[in-house]
Amino acid sequence: MKVLITGGASGLGLALTQASLARGHQVCVLDIAPCPPDLASSALVWMAHDMACDDPVDWDGLAARLAPLGPFDLVILNAGISATGPFEDIPPETHLRVSSVNLQASLQLSALLIRHDAIAEAGRLVFVASLSYFMGYPGAASYAASKDGLVSFARSLRAPLRKRMKIAVQAACPGPMDTPHAALHAPKGSDASRRMDPALVARAILDAGHRRFWILPGTGTKAAAALGRSFPQLSTKLMGRLLFEKLKTDRSQ
């Protein structure tokens, strides 16, 4: 099976890359970071590419490099960044960068792959969104907005791609994971042991079938999503207490 993963150098992307290689898949990774030395493999193609790139010449060049490697049976658009703190205190260019990496790059890459028939018929296209879609995310508003946009985009693509090419479009919405990215943006003193192992999330994404749209890894994630659906104001308030208030305290110290 051929797998394409964006943001495969760290965190969930690295877990997805390792798990895919362990299963014997041929893996192509797009990441601005270089390939980790321990991942050298004949089944791995590592392509350095800035997923916030807005130069159409670069996207055309990427298409020329990707097309011969496909079609991909599984595409996982995972690359993402965040910005935490009071919304008004974060520079506007940082908000734009979050939107560019998390949302716009995924839209552009999806169009590129579909246009060049780089996703196999009856393949899967997975967008890595966030539990924030169900819970809200005070303290990371632009991140939450970009991930909500991914879910809406995935929903809009689902029926047309299934009808035309039998491609399953899915949204993975993991909760907090024990990754370097989460540690960077978490409040000081946060307990990393309470975050989910990215290897478990990777397994849930790889094992998901074609029929369901949502991929909610773990019972805790499913319970939190259910709470957010049933009591949206309460869940957002809880997230504010767990994250936003602590981030405000960190900044004032």
Buried (B, 14 or more C-beta within 10 A) or exposed (E): BBBBBBBBBBBBBBBBBBBBBEEEBBBBBBBBBEBBEEBEEEBBBBBEBBBBBEEEEEBEEBBEEBBEBBBBBBBBBBBBBBBBBEEEEBEEEBBEBBBBBBBBBBBBBBEBBBEBEBBBEEBBBBBBBBBBBBBBBBBBBBBBBBBBBBBEBBEEBBEEBBEEBEBBBBBBBBBBBBBEBBEEBBBEEBEEEEBBBBBBBBBBBBEBEEEEEBBBBBEBBBEBBEBBEEEEEEBBBBBBEBBBEBBBEBEEE
